[in-house]
Each structure stands twice: as structure tokens, then as C-alpha cells.
């Protein structure tokens, strides 16, 4: 309803603001559920009153592209007369940290009786938007966005950290020596996170996290939740390095602290149960993994509701653990539970629905039910090609899945055709030297 109400509101604006046309409107669109949850968790978890999701003003959002500053002023005046502006930001006067300039409005759109939706309207100047698209600012923003999400790290300090990295060019040698002498655990955790999540520099990430942990534990007033976050970071890095036992030790330390601070039924505690479950799956302890993943699921269902995307993710994780264990029928059941929720929430032609069809197809293939598996993989491919395009990486993934299935059936020529199709897509969008192309070459 909010999306359609905002569209109606914008249609009125087009009629009344001189020179504004339908082509100048972007959206309205809905923020994906996973991104909305992640933003609420990372940016608003400390706001009172809760829950954090109640502080999201951009779940429904749209853009207006203006041809001139005069037209931007006209849109500004029209909004002031025709709606209640909850919040406005002039990012010409105070640009966002990434330098982009626009007008940002959060507006109240009447819905039913006394109810209203709060929606975001971003007003762009066409020339600034064109420069933004030309120089790839959105990609830079997405890459570095995580650096600016910590409420304990002011934007100015985070920018200084990035400027320091830019000065030295690489996180090695002189810069590493400088960082390992730092007495600022937040700076160390920021750089360690970049090394872990963006650069795959796990050894350096581990050094930085351990330095941060040393400073935190020797502080006169340690913040237990931050200590837990550092243990979590160490555990994740060690897991990426294949050190599952040591990873589990650190994850369990993080869990003990979080349970003490937040209680055993907190969503962040569920996240740690899930992390431990993933690591036990990686280790091959599938029974232990299932215990942890089911604990995470129980908390998520209680705290977030049965249709939350994290519940879907936990059902998929449980399905994977059962699949690895060899319980293919039970694995399929868990995947189908996830699929049912997704279809109710997202509809039956969403890319996330396609991903679950692919999981079911893989489980059926491993069980030797090739005909049923082919149905699932073809359905996944159809959805992906329709919703994302025939040359999307997800379509290539479906071609690979079908190729694997055909190989299992002994239909090698058809299998090769599928793998070469996947390879052509990957080379076109990723380049010939990308690791995804290596997957296709390996299957060939």
C-alpha cells in the first residue's frame, strides 16, 4: 500500500511542478527485507524506543531527477505545501560522507484514517546524478559503507582511517607496523573488518583483531559487547582460514559474553548460535551444527516472527546441514518450509525463491531423484532469466546446476553445453580470469 500511495503522490507532483515528467521519477521501490534488517540492526539498535526497524524511514523510497536548481527549488516548495515533511536534509550544504549532493526528504503520506506511511524522496540534479553514475560512486559507497555503520566510530574518524590507508596504498609493511602500535581498538576493528570482508587478507585481519582484543581486555572499563564483537571477528577470520577448532573457541567466548549481557533469547545471541552452527557444519559435525542452528531458529521465530528472512535463512542452513549429513528427505523438507514462507512473502517469481528451488534441486540430485531435481533447477533458471536477465550470474549458476545434474545422469554432451553456456555468461560479466569462470572450467 505504501508503494502505491507514494506513486499516486508523485503523479500529483508531476502534474503540478513545471517541466517535471514521468521519466524524471525513479521508483517507488521497496528496500529489500535483508538490507532493511541489516540497516536497522547496524544503525538503530541503540535507539530508544525500539524496535530498531521502527526507525527506518526509507523502506519505501523514490527519486526525482530535476533539470535545474530552479526545478529542485520548485519540488522543495511543492513538498512543503502538499505533505508533512518529517525530516529534510540539504546535502548541498552538508554533503554525505561520500561527497554526493542532493535533497533528501522523509515525508508522511496519508494512508487510512489517521494512519500514514513515512517514505523517502531523494531529489537529484541530473548533472550530479550523471557524474555519480559515470564515476561509479555507488560501488565505492557499497564497498566502504560498512566502515561508517558503527555507532562508536564517528564518520570523521572513519574517514581519517581511510585517508591513512589511502596514504600508504596497501595494508602491509609500514602501515601494519603503525596499526599494530595503535591504542584505538575501534580503528583496529575497522581495518580488520576491511581486511576480512573486502580484501580476503585474513592473516592481517587476525593480527589487527588480536591487537584490538588485547587493548579491550586491558582497558580499565572494558565494553563487554565490543569484546564479544572482537571475539566474533576473530572466530570468523579463523573459520575462513580453515582453523575450525580455534574459530569455535572464539565464537563460544563471544556467545558466553553476549548471553551474559543480552540474555539467551536475544536476536544477536541467535546470530552467534548460527555462526557456531555454520562452523560445525564446515568441520563436519553435522549433529552439533543442527543443535545450534535449531536454537537460532527458535529464537528468531519467537523474536522476529515466522515469516522473517532470518527464519528463512536458518531453515536453509538446517537443510544444508541435513544434506551434508546425508538426510536428503529431511533436507528437502526444511528447504520446502523456507520456500513456502518465501512464496507467501515475496511471491513465486522472486530471485530468492529461485535460489531455494535450486537448493531443493541440488538435494534431490544428491538423492538420485534426477527428474524432480531437473524440474526444480529449470524453474529456478526460468525465474532468474525472467527477473534478472539471461546473462545474469544467477542464470549462469542455474546452468551450472543443470550441467552437474546431466553429468550425474551420464548425459555428457548436454552437460558440457550447459557448462559452456555458464562460462560464456561469466566471462562476459566477470572477465575471463574471475574465480567464477574457474568453477565452469573445473566442471568442463
N, C-alpha and C positions, 0 to 999 in steps of 0.2 A: 504493500500500500504506500509506503513512504516514497518508493521509486516513482510510482505513477503520479502521486501528488506533487512531487518536485518537478516532474516533466510538465504537468499542467501549469505550474507556476512559471516555469521557464518559457513556455509557449506564450504566456501573457506578456512576459518581458520582451520577447521578440516582436510582438505586435506594437509595443509602446515605446521602445527605445529606437531612435532613428538610426538606420543603417545596419541594425543587427538582423542577421539571417539565421535560418536553421543550421546552415553549415558552420556557424560560429559557436555552436553548442557542443560540448563534449559530454556524453552520458545522457542521463544519470546512470551511474553504475553502483553496484554493491561491493563493499570491501569483502574479500574472501574471508570465510569464518576463521581459518587458521591464522591469517595475518591480523585480524581484529583481536583474536585472543592473545596473540603474542605481543601486540602493541599494548593492550590493557595490562598484561602481566608485567611487562618491562618498564612501562612509563607511568602507570597509575596505581600500582599495587599498594603504594603507601598513602594514597589519598583517602580522606575520610569525608563523608560516609562512603561505604562500599556498596556493591561490589565494584571492582576496577572497571568492568565493562560499561558501567553507567556513566563513565567519564568520556566515552568515545563519542565524538561529535561528527565523525566522518565515515560512518558505516554506509550512509547514502551520500554520494557526492557527485558534483558535476563541475564542468569548466565552461567559462565564457571567454572566447577569443575576441579581443577588441582590436579595431584597425588603428586607433589613435588614443592618445591620452585623454582627449576630449570625450571619446566614447566611453572610456573607463570611468571618467567622472560622471557621465550620464547614467551608467549602470549603478554606480555607487549611490547616486541620488534616488534612482528608481527603487533600489532595495530599501533605502531608508524610509521611503513613503509607503511601500507595499508589504512590508513584513516586519516582524520583530527580530532585530539583529541581536543575537545572544552574545556574540563576540566578533570583533573585527581586528585584523592585523594589516597594517600598511607595511608591506615588506619592501617598499621602495625606501622608506625612511629607515627601517631596520631589517636589512636582508636576512634571510635564513643563513645558517652557518655555511651552506654550500654556495652562497652567493646569489641564488635565484631571487628575482624581484617580481612581486605580483601583489594583488589584493586578495586577502583570504577572509571569507565570511562564514560564520556559523549562524544559520538562520532557523527560526521556528516556523514550521509550515503546519497550519491548522489541519487536523485530520477529522476527528469526530467529537462533537460537543465541545468539551473542554480539553480534549486530547490534542497533542501536537507532536510532530517529529522534528528533531534537530538534524539539519542537513548541512553539508559543506558545499560552498560555491567558491571556486577559485577563479579569479578574474585575471586573465593574461593579456599582455600586449603581444601582438602577433610577431613582432620583430624579435623580442626577447625569447619567446617560445621557439622561434625558428633557430636562434643561436643555441638554445638549450638542446634541441634535437640534433643539431649539426655536430656539437662537440661532446655529445654523449654524457651530459651531466647526470641523467637518471641512473646510468650504470655506475658512475663514480659514487653517487649518493647511496645506492643499494649496497655497494661494496663496503663503504665506510660507515653506514648508518648505525651498525651495532656499537660503534665506538662512542656514540652520543646518547645511548639509551640509559646508561647508569645514572640514577638519581644522585649518587655520591660523587660523580665526576662532572664538574661544571663544564659547559661547552668550551669555554675559553681554555681551560687546562687540557681538554682533549685535543683541541686544535694545536696547542703548543706541543703536545706529544707527537702529533702527526707531522708538524713542522720539523721536529727533531729527527724523525725518521727520514723525511724528505732531504734534510741536510746531508745525512750520511749515505743515502741512496739504498743501502741494504741493511737488514738486521743481522749484522755479523761484526766481527773484529772490534773496532773502536767503539761502535755503538753498543754492542753487547757488554763490553767492559764497563761502559758508562752506566748502562741499565742495571747491571748486577751490583753496582755500588749505590743504586738509588735507595732512598729510605721512604719512598712513596709506594705503598702496596697497590694503590689503585692504578697508578701509572704502569706498574709491572703487570697487573692483571689485564689491562687494556692491550698492551703489546703482546702478551702471551696469547690472548684471545685471537688477535690478528694472525699470529704465527700458526695457531691451531686450526682456525676455521677458514682462513683465506689463503695461506701460503703453504700449508702442509709441512711446516718447519717444526716437527714435533719435539726434537731434541732441545731446540732453543726455547720452545714454549714450556717444556718441563723445567728447564733451568730458571726461567722467569717466575713460573708459578711457585717453585720451591723457595725462591728468594722472598716472594710476597708472603708465603706461609710463615717463614722464619720471622719476618717483621711483625706479622699479625700476632703470632703466638707469644712474642716477646714484648708486645705492647702492654702498657700499664692498664689499659682499658680495652681489651680485645672485643670486637664486634663478632659475636658467635655466628650470625648468619653469613657474614662475609668470609669467615674462616671456613664455614661449610661450603660456600661457593668456590673457594680456592681448592678444597679437597675434591670437589666435583670436577673442576677443571683438570686437576692432576689425574684423576681417575679416567677422564675421557681421553686425555693425551696418551696415557699408558695403554689404554684399550686400542687406540689407533696404531700404537707401536707393537701390538701383539702381546703385551705383558698383561695377560688377563688376571692372573692371581694378584699381582700388585695393584692393578686397577681396582679390583674388587675390595681390597683392603681400604683404599682411599674412599671409594664410594660408600662403604659401610660406615666409615668415620663421619662422612658428610651426613648420612642418614641419621646416625645417632644424635648429632647436634641438632638437625632440623626437627626431629621428633621431640627433643627436649624443649626447643624454642617454640614450635608451632603446634605441637600435638600430633597424634597419629592419624588424624583424619583430614589433614590439610592437603590441598592440591599439589603444593610444592613437594611434600613428602611422597605423594603418588608419583611425581616425576622421577624421584630417586629410586623408588621401587622399580619403575620401568627401566631406568638406566641399568640397575643391577640385573634385571631380567635379560636385557639385551646382552650384557657382558657374559652372563651364564650361558645364554644361547650360543654366543661366539665360542665359549670354552667347551661346549658340547654337553653341559649339564642341563639337559632339557627339562627334567623333572623339577630341579631347583628353579629354573627360569620360569616355569609355569606358575609356581607358587608366588613368585614376586610379581609377575605380570597380572595375575588374578587379584592380588592385593591392590595393585594400582587401579585396576578396572573397578573394583568395589568402591574405592574412594571417589573416583571420577563420576561414577553413576550417582552416588549419593550427593556429591557436592555440585556437580555440573548438569546433571540430568542425563537421561538415557540416549538423547539424540545429539550430544556434544561431539565435536570432531575428535577430541581426545579419547572418547569412548570408542569411536570407530577405529582409531589408531591402535588402541590396546587390543581390541578384538582381532585386528590384523596381525599384531605381534604374537598373540596367543596362537593364532592359526599357523604362523610361520614356525613357532617353536614345536607345535604338534607335527607339522610337516617334516621338520628336521628329525623329529623323534621317530617318524615312520607311521604315525597315526593319521593316515590320509583322510579317512572318513570324518574324524573329529575335526581335522584341519579345515576341510571343506565346510563343515557346519559353522565354524567360527567366522570364516570368510563370508558365508551367506548371511549370518547375523549382521555383520558390518554392512553388507550390500543392501539389506532391507532398510536399514536406517538411512543410508546414503540416498536411496531412491525416494524415500519419503521426504527427506530434507532438500535434496538437490534436483530431483527428477531423474529419469532413467537414461538421459543422454549427456550427462556431465562427465568431464575428463576423469574426475576422481572415481566415478562409478566404473569407468573403463578400466582404471587401474585395479579395482577389486575383481572385475571379471577376469583380468589377466592373472591375478593371484589364484583364483579358482581354477583357471585353465592349467596353470603350472602344477597345482596339487593333483588334479585329475590325470595329467600326463604322467607324473611320477607314479601314480597308482595303476597306470596302464590302461586307463579309460580314454583312449585316444579320440573317439568320435565326440564324446561330450566335451573333452578338452578343446577340440577344434572349434566347436560351437562358441565356447567362451572367448577364445582368442580372436575369432573372426568378429564377434560382437564388440570386443574391445577395440579392434582395428577400425571398425565401421564408425564407432563413436569418435575416436581420435581423429580420423580423417575428416569427419563432418565438422567437429567442433574446433579442431586445431589446424587442420590442413594436411594434405597428403605428404608434404615434405617436412613435417614436424618431427622432432627427435622422438616423441612418444609413438608416432606411427612407425618409425624405424624399430623401436623396441618391440612393437607387436609383430612386425615382420620377422624379427629375430626369434621371438617365442614360437611362431608358427614354423619357422625353419628348424628349430630344435625338435619340435613335435614330429615333423615329417621325417627327420633323421632317425628318430626313435622307431618310426614305422617302417624304416627301410626305403623310403621314397627319396633317394639321394638327389636326383636331378631337380625335383621340385624344391627340396630343402636348399640346395645351392642357389636356386633362383631367388628365394626369399632372403637369404643372407646377402646376396649381391645387391638386392633392392635396398636392404637396410644400409649397406655400406655406401651406396650412391647418395642416399639421403644424408648420412652422417658426414661424408666428405664435403657435400655441398654446403652444409650449415656450420660444421665444426672445423673443417680443414683436414687434410689427409693425415696429419701427424697427431690428431687428437686421440686420447685413450679410448673413446667410444668406437673409433674406427678399428682399434686393435681388437675389440670384442668381436666385430664382424670377421676380421681376418682370422682370428682364432677358431671361430666356428667353421669357416671355409676350409 
